Amino acid sequence: MTTGTISPLYGDATATAPDWSDIDARLAAAQLYWIVTVRRDGRRTLYRTNADTLRTVHDWCGMFAQHWRGQLRRIKAHAEEKR
């Protein structure tokens, strides 16, 4: 299994505090669908991305991207003909 890491979610310390309940909910969903794995380290919870799962999602979305690029080209050509 190939994995990557996620940057710290809190970002700049001078920024407003994040809504941790939203972040926790998104990470729980990501864990449910195997997009991230979770490891406890004392009081910290460490998340690691699962590149294999993300690659599968990316490839699946790519099928739709190819379709919509073609559709958008046809819409643009049609709109330009109407000018």
PEBEL-V395587 format. One record per pair of residues at least 12 apart in sequence whose ideal C-beta (glycine too) atoms are under 8 Angstrom apart, sorted by sequence separation. I is the first residue (numbers start at 0). J is the second residue. D is the distance in Angstrom with one decimal. If there is no record, write none. Layout:
BEGIN
I,J,D ; I,J,D
END
This chain:
BEGIN
35,47,6.2 ; 35,48,5.7 ; 36,49,6.2 ; 8,22,5.7 ; 34,48,6.7 ; 35,49,6.4 ; 34,49,5.9 ; 30,46,7.8 ; 33,49,5.6 ; 29,46,7.6 ; 34,52,5.3 ; 33,52,4.9 ; 34,53,6.3 ; 26,46,5.9 ; 32,52,7.2 ; 34,56,7.6 ; 5,35,7.1 ; 2,36,7.0 ; 5,46,5.4 ; 5,47,7.3 ; 4,47,5.8 ; 5,48,5.8 ; 3,47,7.1 ; 4,48,6.7 ; 2,47,4.9 ; 3,48,4.4 ; 2,48,6.1 ; 2,49,5.7 ; 3,50,5.3 ; 1,49,7.9 ; 2,50,5.9 ; 0,49,6.6 ; 1,50,4.3 ; 1,51,5.6 ; 0,51,6.0
END
